[in-house]
């Protein structure tokens, strides 16, 4: 059943009580009807909108373009059904994400009107963004997770070979971290891991890559670094961490690292195996040191 295109005093109850925002605008973009959900979403009273141009709710910089788009739609130069996802700013300044769906319909006077439905999808968008983030990042530290870190390593290896540049990787392991959890609990352990991550990031260059492989083990990718430079970088990271007790409990922490430099035609898993073997030797030889594989 088509909507009755009359002013607000004749709005069907179904439209007025709808949980989504609905408005009707004329050919020139003037509001002829706004339901309570529409008013509540944007933060305007009904009487503030009726008889006013719909561009009232839009930033001044985009008003002319949106009005031109509206006229194209009303003249049939745009699709009859228009569905868009927009970022909008409400009257109180809050930014929200919405889906806007529109259709043209002829009124009792023979003139076309635009019926617009808005659905607030802000929470859904935030959840989608969060899930997208967690697909590639470790939730606790915010670093790339194991899968994303290894994928990034493949990208950096390809880039190094394409440009003929050096590449080093290090696998780092926090020394005796299990004791932190055993003595202070996992909540403290989590905070210590976060603090260790921050110190490590501070010690690295902006284009180095730090990823959490799992537990207290991390992958460092050092694009363009030769072995001597990479070892200095990892030792700087190690020394900064050792010099900074972490958490409210001021827990001292050190790190062991195994370093490897990419060789010609070497597969990523072989590069990582060399770094891992060097890490094993660093831990066996007393920890808090960097060894090269």
N, C-alpha and C positions, 0 to 999 in steps of 0.2 A: 504494500500500500504506500503510495507516494506521500511525502511530507506535505502538509499544508503550508504554503509559503506566505504567511501573514506576519504581522508584527507580534511582539512578545506577549501581548494580552490574549492572543489566540493560539499560543504554542500548545501543541498536543502534550498531554501529561507525560506520555512516554518519553518525549524529547526533554522536557523540563526535568524529569527525575533521572535521566540517564547518568551513569557514573562517569562517562567520558565527556569531555568538552565538545559542544556543538555550537556552531554559529552559522548564520545565513547573511550573506552580503550581496549587495546589488551590483549591477554592471560597473558602476564607478567605484566600487570598493567600500561602500558605506554599510555599516552594521545595521541589519534589520531585525536580527534576533540573536540573542546569546543566552545559553542556558546557565543555570547556577554553577555547574561544574566548570564551565569555561571561565566564568567570572572568578571563581575561587582559585583556579589554577594560575591565572595571570595576576590576580590581586586587584581587580577593579570591580566596582559596583556596576550593576546592569545599566543604570542611568548615565554612568560615565562613558559607556560605549555606544549605546544606541544612537543612531544618527551621526556617528563620528566615523572617520575612515579607519579601516582595519590596521593601517600602518601606524596608528597610535601606539600599538603595543610593541613596535619594532624599533631597533636602533636607528637613529636618524640617517646614518650612512647607508643603510640598506633600503630605505623607504622607497626611493624612486625606482630601483630595480624590481622590488617586489610588486609595486603598483603596475609596472609595465608587464610583468609576468601575469598578474591577475587579469589585465585587459586582454592579453593574448589568449588566456584560458577561456575567458567569457566570449571571445569572438570565434572560438573554435580553432584557433591556431596552435593550441596545445592539446594534449590528450584529453579525452572526455573525462576519464577517471585519472586523478593525479594523486600519486602516493609518494611521499618524500619523508626522509628522516632529517630532522632539524635540531640544531642546538639553539635554544632560546634563553633569554634572560627575563625573568619575571619582574614585576614592579619593585619587589624588595631586593633586587639585584642578584638573586640566586639563579645560577645557570642550571638548566634542565635539558634532558634529551626527550624529544617527542617524535611520534609518527603522525604525520599530517596526511589525511585522505580527503580528497575533494571530488565533488561531482557537480555537473550543471543540471539544473532542472527549471522548467518553465513555470512561472507563477500564474495565478489566476488572471493577471492583467496581460498575459502573453509575453512578458519580459523575462529573460533568463536570470536566474539567481545562482549563486555558488553556495553549496552546502559543504561545510568543512567539519571534519571530525578530528579531534586531537586525542592521542593516547600517550600518557606519560610513561616512558620506558627508562627513566633515569636509573632506577635500581637494577633493572635487567641489564642495562649497559654496563653498570659498575660491576655486576657479577660476571658478565662475559669478559670484561677486561681483566678481572681478578683471575679467572680461570685461564685466560690466555697467558697471563704473567706466570702463574704457577706451572704451566706446561713447560716453561723454559727456565724457571728460576727456583732456587731453594727457598722455601718459605721462611726459615729462621734467619738466614743471613742476607737474603736478597741477591746472592750471587747466582751466576749461571749454574744450573744443576748438572749432574753427570752427563746426561744425554746431550744437552745443549753445549756443554763445555767440550765434549769430544767432537761434536759437529763443528764447533768453532775452530778446533785444532785442524780439522780437515781443510777448512777454508783458508786458514793461515798457511798451511803447507802448500796448498795450490798457489797461493799468492806469492810465497817465497820462491817457488820454482818458476813461476811466470816472470818474475822480476829479477831473478838471480840474487836474492838477498838471503841473509842468514836467518836462522830461527832456532831458538832454544826452548826447551820445556823443563819444568821442575815439578816433581811430586813432593809435596811437603806434608809432614805428619806432626801434629802437636804431641810433644813428649809427655808420657804418663798422664794423658788426659782422663783416663778412666778413674784415676785417683780423685780428680776434682768432683766427678759425679758421685763417687763412693763416699767422700768425706763431707761434701757440701750439698748434695742433692742435684737433681737434674735441672731444676729451675736456675740455680746458680750456674751450673754447667752451660746452660743455654746462653746466659748473659756473658759468660766468659768467651764462648764461641763467637758471639756477636762482637765483643770487644777485640778479640784476636783478628777477626775479619777486617775491622776498621783499621787496625794498626798495619795489617798487611797491605791493604789498599793504599794507605798513606805512603808506604815505602815504595810502591811501584810507580812506573810511568803511566801517564794517562791513557796510553794506547796498549799497555800490557793487559792481559786477560787473566782474571782470577776466577776459578770455578770450584765449587765444592763437589768432590767426587763421592763423598759419603762420610758419615761419622766425623772424625777429626782430620780427614785427609783432603788435601786441596791440590788442584792443578794450576800451575802458573805457566802461561804462554807468553814468551818474550819475542815478539816479531822484530826482525832486523838486528837482533843482538848476537854478537859473537860470543864464544864460550867464556872468554875472560870478562867481558862486560856483563854477561848473564850471571856469572858467579858473584861478581861484585854486587849486583842487584839483589840476589837471593841472600847474600850475607848481610846486606843492609837491612833487608826485611827481617832476617833472623835476629840481628842485634837490636833492632828497634823493639821487637816483641819481647826479647829477654829483658830489656831495660824498663819495661812498663808493666808493673803488676796490674792485674785486671779485676774489675768488679769492685763492689763495696768491700769485699773481703780482702782486696789487694793480693790476689793470688798470683804468684810468679809462674811464668810459663815460658817454655822454650820450644823450639821447633827443629826437626831434622829434615834435611832435604836431599833429594837425589836429582842431579842435573844431567841433561843430555842435549847434544847439539845435533840438528838434523843432518844426516848424511845423504849423498846423492842417491836418488831413487829409493830411499828408505820408506817403508810403509809406516803409518802412524802407530800401529800396534807394536812394531819393533822399536820405534823411538821411545814409546812409553815403557816398554819392558826394560830398556837400558836405564831409564830414569828410576824405575822401580827397584831394580837391582842395586843401584847406587844408594837409594834411600835405605834399603835393607842393611847395607854395609855401614851407613852413617849411624843407624840405630844400634847395630851390633858393636860399633867401635866407641860407644859412649854417648851418643845423641848430641843435640845442640851443635850440629855441624853440617856443612854442605860438602857432598862428595860428587864427583863427576863419573858418569857411566860411559 
